């Protein structure tokens, strides 16, 4: 009898401060990496899939990322990339002074 299956491992890579694209609040977004590994007799052998996500701690909105975008957020620390996890930031409001 051969026992095989998969097991998922969740790693928090960084805690980034980003502007959420859903609620519009600057909030902490944990960048997580989920690696699913093939197991044989409960021993993890090799990764089957890898997924990256961020989640707004204010409203709970999640966003899936690809590997390149996750690496860019890790390298920049979330600064200079725009809005929530790479979504466009809202345009700055113009103040009218008379």
N, C-alpha and C positions, 0 to 999 in steps of 0.2 A: 504494500500500500504506500503510495506516494502522496504526501501532503504538500500542497502548494497554494499560493494565493498572493494577495498584495497587502501592503501596509503603508499608510500615509504618515509622513513626518512634517510637522509644521514648525518653521523657523521664523522668528521675528528678526528682520535684517536691520531695520532702523525705525526711529520714531521721527517723522518729518512734520514740520509745521507748514501746511498748505492752505490755500483758499479753496473751500469746498465748492464744487460746481453745482450742487443741489441746493444747499441752504445758504450759501454765500458767506459763511462765517470762516474766519481764519481759525483753524483748529488742528490738533495733533492727528496725524494719519499714520498708523503703524504700517510699515511695508513688510508684508509677510511672503514667504516662499514655501509652497507646499510641494513636497517631493513624494511621489508614489513609487514604491519599490516592489519588485517581484520577490517573493519569498519562497524558499524551498525548505521544508521541515522547520518553519518559523525563523529561518535565517535570511535576512535581507541580502539579495545578491546584486541586483543592478536596478538603476532607476528606469521606470517606465514612462513617467511624465513629470514635468515640472511646471508649476503655475505660480504667478505673482499676482498679488492683490494689495490694494490699499483700502482703508475703511475710515470714514470720518467719525471721530469720537463724539462730535456734537449731535449729528442727526442719524448716524449709523449707515449712511449710504456707502456701498462698496463699488469698487471699480477694478476690472481685470486689466492687467498690464502684460505687455510682451517682455521678453528678456532684455531687449535693447532699451526700452523705456525704463525698466526697473534699474538697470545699470546706470542710466543717465541720472535718475533721481538719487541714487546712492552717491554718485560722483559729485553732484552739485549740492546735495543736501536739501533738495527741493526748492532751492532759491534760484530765481531767474528763469524758471520753467513755465511761468504763467500761473494758471489756476490750479484747481484740485487735481492732483496727479496727472498733470499735463493738459487738462482742459483749458480752453482760453479764459483768461481773466476778464472781468467786465471792464468796459472803458471807464477811465477816470471821469468824474463829474466836473463840469466847468462851473466855477462860481462867478457870478456877475457882480462886479463892483461898480457903483456909480459915483 
